[in-house]
Amino acid sequence: MISEGYKILSRNWRYKKAEIDIIAKIDDCLIFIEVKSKTSTLFGRPEESISEKKEALIMDAAQRYMDEINYDWEVRFDIIAVILSKSHQLIELEHFKDAFF
């Protein structure tokens, strides 16, 4: 991400029951990123495990973050899906831009 021009602003940012894994910025866009990882796709892919309730929590927390920093421009919600081996070696990493809103 950093090599693509993203600036990481915060990691594991919490508000009430929500946690935003990564808050980043690229150009004039603020990006809220949910990272999901699994060691098997037997019960679905990592990105499929984000419920509507989780999306709502992330969006609520994102609004709070934007209020705190007085930000009112373009935003995006991304997902980074990671599949690891049982020994935690990276098998696959996929970045879904604009995954939900």
C-alpha positions in Angstrom: 0.0 0.0 0.0 2.7 2.5 0.9 4.5 1.8 -2.3 1.3 2.7 -4.2 1.2 6.2 -2.6 -1.1 5.5 0.4 -0.2 7.3 3.7 -1.2 5.3 6.7 -2.9 7.6 9.2 -4.0 5.1 11.9 -4.1 1.4 12.7 -6.7 -0.4 14.8 -8.7 2.8 15.4 -11.6 2.2 17.9 -14.9 3.8 18.4 -17.5 2.1 20.7 -17.8 -1.5 19.4 -16.1 -0.8 16.1 -12.5 -1.0 15.1 -11.2 0.2 11.8 -8.1 -1.8 10.9 -6.4 0.8 8.8 -7.1 4.4 8.0 -5.2 5.7 5.0 -5.1 8.6 2.6 -4.2 8.8 -1.0 -4.4 12.1 -2.9 -7.6 13.7 -1.5 -9.4 10.5 -0.6 -9.7 9.1 3.0 -9.8 5.3 3.0 -11.1 3.1 5.7 -9.8 -0.5 5.4 -11.1 -3.7 6.9 -8.5 -6.5 6.8 -9.8 -10.1 6.9 -7.7 -13.2 6.9 -8.3 -16.9 6.9 -6.3 -20.1 6.7 -8.9 -21.9 4.6 -11.6 -21.0 2.2 -13.7 -24.1 3.1 -16.4 -21.8 4.6 -16.0 -18.9 2.2 -13.4 -16.3 1.3 -12.2 -13.7 3.8 -14.0 -10.8 2.1 -17.3 -12.7 2.3 -17.3 -12.8 6.1 -18.0 -9.0 6.5 -21.6 -8.7 7.5 -23.9 -5.8 7.0 -23.8 -5.1 10.7 -20.0 -5.0 10.6 -20.2 -2.6 7.6 -22.6 -0.3 9.6 -20.2 -0.3 12.6 -17.3 0.6 10.4 -19.2 3.4 8.7 -20.3 4.7 12.1 -16.7 4.7 13.3 -15.6 6.3 10.1 -18.0 9.2 10.6 -16.8 9.7 14.1 -13.1 9.8 12.8 -14.1 12.3 10.1 -15.8 14.5 12.7 -12.8 14.4 14.9 -10.4 15.5 12.2 -13.0 17.9 10.6 -12.8 16.0 7.3 -15.6 16.4 4.7 -14.2 15.2 1.4 -14.1 12.0 -0.6 -14.1 8.7 1.3 -13.8 5.0 0.4 -14.3 1.7 2.2 -11.9 -1.0 1.1 -11.3 -4.6 2.1 -8.0 -6.4 2.1 -8.5 -10.2 2.0 -5.6 -12.4 3.1 -5.3 -16.2 2.8 -2.6 -17.7 4.9 -1.2 -21.2 5.1 -1.5 -23.0 8.4 2.0 -21.9 9.2 0.9 -18.3 8.5 2.7 -17.8 5.2 1.0 -15.6 2.7 -0.8 -17.5 0.0 -3.0 -14.8 -1.4 -3.7 -11.1 -0.9 -6.4 -9.2 -2.6 -7.3 -5.5 -2.3 -11.0 -4.7 -3.0 -11.3 -0.9 -3.5 -14.6 0.7 -2.8 -16.0 -2.5 -1.4 -19.0 -1.1 0.4 -20.9 2.0 1.4 
